[in-house]
């Protein structure tokens, strides 16, 4: 995700970061705008394979009934309020949240990290942000489980046991093709991800050669 080069509108009062982020969202429909570490970042719309990988990985969560709305919900693109700055927030590709997440709305359509059981990102042009900046931010927010489907590195990362004061996760494992990733029971149900299936879904299919 590239840092936004933002021109401030001519005004006696400078924009807040939230005002800047919301203005960019209006000007750039379909882009993802976030504030992490006091920096406004903007990512272009994701490609088709990104969306396909996201659809594939939702299946085991649905199969485990984590979307039943009784104890948990499975959501895409929900705002996560971050403790890394006074106006910081992120928008994970995918999240498992407590069913009462509506009670935890903070600001700017973003919710308290306390109601998040898992955040997941499928990398795109923002892969460096997902693999570095968000690792620290999600750890500081005490998100219990962070999963990264790393399309560039061709592997899946599983991060658990956040250490907020140190801005890191204590447990960090990498999973290659041919492996299965079983997520922690803290989600509320057993969920296992097929690494090969997810990585294949996230790959661009070669175009047919025409004569």
C-alpha positions in Angstrom: 0.0 0.0 0.0 1.7 3.2 -1.0 1.7 6.3 1.1 -0.6 9.0 -0.2 0.9 12.2 -1.6 -1.8 14.5 -0.3 -2.3 18.1 -1.2 -4.1 20.0 1.6 -7.1 22.1 0.4 -6.6 25.9 0.9 -8.1 26.6 4.2 -7.3 28.5 7.4 -7.5 25.2 9.4 -5.4 22.2 8.2 -7.3 19.0 7.7 -7.1 16.3 10.3 -5.8 12.9 9.1 -9.3 11.5 9.2 -10.6 14.4 7.1 -7.8 13.7 4.6 -8.5 10.0 4.5 -12.3 10.5 4.1 -11.7 13.1 1.3 -9.5 10.6 -0.5 -12.1 7.9 -0.2 -14.6 10.2 -1.9 -12.1 11.2 -4.6 -10.9 7.6 -5.2 -13.9 5.2 -5.2 -12.9 1.6 -4.8 -9.5 2.4 -3.3 -8.7 1.4 0.3 -7.6 4.3 2.5 -6.1 3.6 5.9 -4.1 5.5 8.6 -1.3 3.5 10.2 1.3 5.0 12.4 0.1 8.5 11.6 0.5 7.9 7.8 -2.4 8.0 5.3 -2.0 5.1 2.9 -3.9 4.4 -0.3 -4.2 1.1 -2.2 -5.8 0.7 -5.7 -8.7 -1.7 -6.2 -7.6 -5.3 -5.8 -7.3 -7.6 -8.9 -9.5 -10.5 -9.6 -7.2 -13.2 -8.2 -7.1 -11.3 -4.9 -10.9 -11.4 -4.7 -10.9 -15.1 -5.7 -8.5 -16.0 -2.9 -10.6 -14.1 -0.5 -13.7 -16.0 -1.6 -12.0 -19.4 -1.3 -10.7 -18.8 2.2 -14.1 -17.7 3.5 -15.5 -21.2 2.8 -14.0 -23.0 5.9 -15.2 -20.2 8.1 -18.7 -20.5 6.8 -18.5 -24.3 7.1 -17.5 -23.9 10.8 -20.7 -21.7 11.3 -18.6 -18.7 12.5 -21.0 -16.5 10.6 -24.1 -17.6 12.6 -24.4 -14.2 14.4 -24.9 -15.9 17.7 -21.3 -15.7 19.0 -19.3 -14.6 16.0 -19.6 -13.0 12.6 -17.5 -13.2 9.5 -17.0 -9.9 7.7 -15.1 -8.3 4.9 -13.8 -4.7 4.9 -14.8 -3.8 8.5 -12.9 -0.9 10.0 -10.5 -1.6 12.9 -9.6 1.3 15.2 -5.9 1.1 16.1 -4.0 2.3 19.2 -1.0 3.2 17.1 -2.1 6.9 16.7 -5.0 9.2 17.6 -6.6 8.7 14.2 -5.2 5.4 13.1 -7.4 2.7 11.6 -7.1 -0.2 9.2 -9.5 -2.1 7.0 -8.6 -5.8 7.0 -9.6 -7.8 4.0 -11.4 -10.2 6.3 -12.2 -10.6 10.0 -13.9 -12.8 12.5 -15.5 -10.6 15.2 -17.7 -11.1 18.2 -21.4 -11.1 17.3 -21.9 -7.9 19.5 -19.4 -5.9 17.4 -22.1 -3.2 16.9 -21.7 -2.3 20.5 -18.1 -1.5 20.0 -18.3 1.2 17.3 -15.7 3.9 18.1 -15.4 6.4 15.2 -15.4 6.8 11.5 -17.2 3.4 11.0 -14.3 1.6 12.9 -14.6 -0.8 15.8 -12.7 -1.5 19.0 -10.0 -4.2 18.5 -11.5 -5.9 21.6 -14.2 -7.5 19.4 -11.8 -8.9 16.8 -10.9 -12.6 17.0 -9.0 -12.7 13.7 -7.7 -10.3 11.0 -6.7 -11.6 7.6 -5.0 -9.9 4.7 -4.5 -11.2 1.1 -1.5 -9.4 -0.2 -1.7 -7.2 -3.3 0.3 -4.1 -4.2 0.3 -3.4 -0.5 2.3 -6.5 0.5 5.0 -4.6 2.4 2.3 -2.9 4.5 0.6 -6.2 5.3 3.9 -8.0 6.1 5.5 -5.2 8.3 3.4 -2.2 9.3 0.2 -4.2 10.0 2.1 -6.9 11.9 3.2 -4.2 14.4 -0.2 -2.4 14.4 -2.3 -5.5 14.9 0.0 -6.8 17.6 -0.3 -3.4 19.4 -4.1 -3.7 19.0 -3.9 -7.2 20.6 -5.6 -8.9 17.7 -5.3 -12.6 18.8 -4.8 -14.1 15.3 -3.4 -12.5 12.2 -3.2 -14.5 8.9 -1.5 -13.3 5.8 -2.0 -15.0 2.4 1.3 -13.9 0.9 0.8 -14.1 -2.9 4.2 -12.6 -3.6 6.1 -14.9 -1.3 3.9 -17.9 -2.2 3.1 -18.9 1.4 0.7 -18.3 4.3 1.8 -16.6 7.6 0.1 -17.3 10.9 0.8 -14.9 13.8 -0.6 -15.5 17.3 0.0 -14.5 20.9 0.3 -10.7 20.4 2.7 -8.8 22.7 1.2 -5.2 22.5 4.0 -3.5 24.4 6.6 -4.9 22.1 4.5 -4.4 18.9 5.1 -8.0 17.8 3.6 -11.5 17.8 5.3 -14.1 20.0 4.4 -17.0 17.7 5.0 -16.6 13.9 4.9 -19.6 11.6 5.2 -19.9 7.8 3.3 -22.5 5.7 4.2 -23.6 2.2 2.2 -25.4 -0.5 1.0 -28.8 0.4 0.5 -27.9 4.0 -2.6 -27.3 6.1 -2.9 -24.4 8.6 -5.1 -25.1 11.6 -6.2 -21.9 13.3 -6.4 -21.4 17.1 -9.5 -22.6 19.0 -10.0 -19.0 20.2 -11.9 -18.4 17.0 -14.8 -20.4 18.5 -14.6 -23.4 16.0 -12.0 -25.5 14.3 -10.9 -23.9 11.0 -8.2 -25.4 8.7 -6.9 -23.6 5.7 -5.5 -25.4 2.6 -2.4 -23.4 1.6 -2.2 -24.7 -1.9 -5.8 -23.9 -2.6 -5.5 -20.3 -1.4 -2.2 -19.6 -3.2 -3.6 -21.1 -6.5 -6.7 -19.0 -6.2 -4.6 -15.9 -5.8 -2.4 -16.5 -8.9 -3.1 -14.9 -12.2 -4.0 -17.5 -14.8 -1.9 -17.3 -18.0 -3.6 -15.8 -21.0 -4.2 -18.3 -23.8 -1.7 -17.9 -26.6 -3.3 -16.8 -29.9 -1.8 -17.3 -33.2 
